[in-house]
Amino acid sequence: MKTFFRETYQVLRVNLRQLVLFEILYRLVAGAFYIRLVNLLLKISLRAAGYSYLTMSNLAAFLLRPVTVGCAMVLVLVGAFLMVVELGGLMTAYQAAAYSRRIDVVSIVRGAVGKAVDELSKRNWQLFLLALASYLMMNSMVLLRLLTRVKPVNFVMAEIWSQRAGRAGLAAVVAGLVVIGIPTMLVFFACMVEQKRFRDGVRRSMELVKGRWPKALALLFGLNALMVAVSVALHLLFVVAAAVCVTLFVDSYAAMAVLAAVCRRLELVVLAVASMAAGLVDFGALTVVYYQFETRHSQVKPWDFSYVCRDHLSRKRILAVTGAVAGVSLLFLLDMVCNGFPLDSSVLTETEITAHRGSSKRAPENTLAALETAIDEMADYAEIDVQTTSDGVVVVCHDLNLKRLAGVNRRLGSMTYGEVRDLDVGSRFGADFAGERIPTLEEALDDCKGRIKLNIELKNIGDRTDLPEQVVEMIRDREMQEQCVITSVKLDYLVRVKEADPDLHTGYILPAAYGRYYDNDAFDFISLRSSFVTLGLVENAHEKGKAVHVWTVNKKSEIEQMKVLGVDNIITDYPALAREVLYREEATESLMEYLKMVLR
């Protein structure tokens, strides 16, 4: 067994730098493309089903729809192809490494594309499905952790795990994957190196592993156990470092909220690295296994690792194609940074947090200072109110009369923007905010783009206004459709928003929880007072594909109650407190308390 580990290390280290570079570039390019595809097909499926959000209540009906099934098949096929391309790159590098031959990244890319094209030309479609299954096994721990972060899958997984039959079913699935994986572990080498058809490759793999598979399985198990241990240790190290930084540099009121958000992002980084390492290490180990088993079985001279794939593309073309795809990928990534993550997190993630009128307990409400504070407190959304001045400028302000905010007993709609701009709405909150002004919506959008999502409430200022169309145009001009939702107590405004841009998500603010309001296509979620929320209301809304936002939730006990009821978004004056309650972990809290005591 020591020989297997030693030779695996040798195979890995020869082209490790080039392989890591290939993996990073490939996953950036393929990942950006695949995320866009998932986002597109998810939108198509949700629109066909008439849903805006996925929940436990509507998940089964959604998955069984023909459009959803078709989109899922497309995603599986594309994902399998992308995995075979990546696998082809690894095989190319390891073929060279087996005889200590160094190759560059372009050669790895050429081998990746060439091998995938070869398998398509041989119609080895089963190999693509096997690649998908292999990656599922190799990344099982990573995927399991990711699935616990995605709704409604996390609820499904928790329900399955809580039942004995569910645990037995999961064990049976794992056992089935192992039973399939053992005899087929060398099929990729038989098909990609020996150029066999899939069925012949399976027979060749079974021939090679017969009587020897326990050694290979022990090698793979040992390596993966080591990678899991390293990943856990790395994550713990990051958490401790983050906790020290938060304790030293973040105000105590927001410390737990910031740490919870940072730890989740750090975990995603560790999982991404672990996923990449799993492919590199496992296929490196399988290269050694194949080489050892093949030479002992045939009792001939060692396997020829020379590049056997046909040159489908020249070096210059590979460079040109790679550069073009990398450029497109970079644009996608920049778009994600500027306009928000394309895969709508409100559809898939757990309860989100909205800062009410910005962070209105720590800064003057509906001001740029309140928005900045909401960002600092790690809110997912900032809720702002908009209306128009007498000369048609859209400004961010809740009250129709400005007496409470600015000491001026006049309606905002009767004042010009020039008059509104000169008002001080910060001095009454505190001396530190003296001179804070009522911002325009354009200023708020520009300030928040790529930093925080916005829940824009259209105040009811009558039927003759063009407020809905103005707001839609401003959002569309900045390409912030993925970053904004629009709400109102006036249903007609939401109808007009949908007419202007059907892809914008809208929310109906309900004065009371009565009547059947779930079937209306003018809005995608309901927003109501938290005291009206019941489990039945949430389930009924979810069955219709509508999300539930609740306001204004400020007490710990009420935040915990809303989490239990399964609401999708909590609107609060204390976003840091809400994040602490919703996403706190006992181990992290204990660590923070210890660090506070030590560093005090």
HELIX and SHEET records of a PDB file:
HELIX    1   1 LYS A    2  VAL A   14  1                                  13    
HELIX    2   2 LEU A   16  ALA A   49  1                                  34    
HELIX    3   3 MET A   56  LEU A   63  1                                   8    
HELIX    4   4 PRO A   66  ALA A   97  1                                  32    
HELIX    5   5 VAL A  105  SER A  121  1                                  17    
HELIX    6   6 TRP A  125  MET A  138  1                                  14    
HELIX    7   7 SER A  140  LEU A  147  1                                   8    
HELIX    8   8 VAL A  153  SER A  162  1                                  10    
HELIX    9   9 ARG A  164  GLY A  181  1                                  18    
HELIX   10  10 VAL A  187  MET A  192  1                                   6    
HELIX   11  11 PHE A  198  VAL A  209  1                                  12    
HELIX   12  12 TRP A  213  PHE A  249  1                                  37    
HELIX   13  13 SER A  252  SER A  298  1                                  47    
HELIX   14  14 ARG A  315  ASN A  339  1                                  25    
HELIX   15  15 SER A  345  LEU A  348  1                                   4    
HELIX   16  16 LEU A  368  ASP A  376  1                                   9    
HELIX   17  17 LYS A  403  ALA A  406  1                                   4    
HELIX   18  18 LEU A  412  SER A  414  5                                   3    
HELIX   19  19 TYR A  417  ARG A  421  1                                   5    
HELIX   20  20 ALA A  431  PHE A  433  5                                   3    
HELIX   21  21 LEU A  441  CYS A  448  1                                   8    
HELIX   22  22 LEU A  467  ASP A  477  1                                  11    
HELIX   23  23 LEU A  491  ALA A  500  1                                  10    
HELIX   24  24 SER A  530  PHE A  532  5                                   3    
HELIX   25  25 LEU A  535  GLU A  543  1                                   9    
HELIX   26  26 LYS A  556  LEU A  565  1                                  10    
HELIX   27  27 PRO A  575  TYR A  583  1                                   9    
HELIX   28  28 GLU A  586  LEU A  599  1                                  14    
SHEET    1   A 9 VAL A 394  VAL A 396  0                                        
SHEET    2   A 9 TYR A 381  THR A 388 -1                                        
SHEET    3   A 9 GLU A 352  ALA A 355  1                                        
SHEET    4   A 9 ASN A 569  THR A 572  1                                        
SHEET    5   A 9 ALA A 547  TRP A 551  1                                        
SHEET    6   A 9 PHE A 525  ARG A 529  1                                        
SHEET    7   A 9 HIS A 505  ILE A 509  1                                        
SHEET    8   A 9 CYS A 484  SER A 488  1                                        
SHEET    9   A 9 LYS A 453  LEU A 458  1                                        
END                                                                             
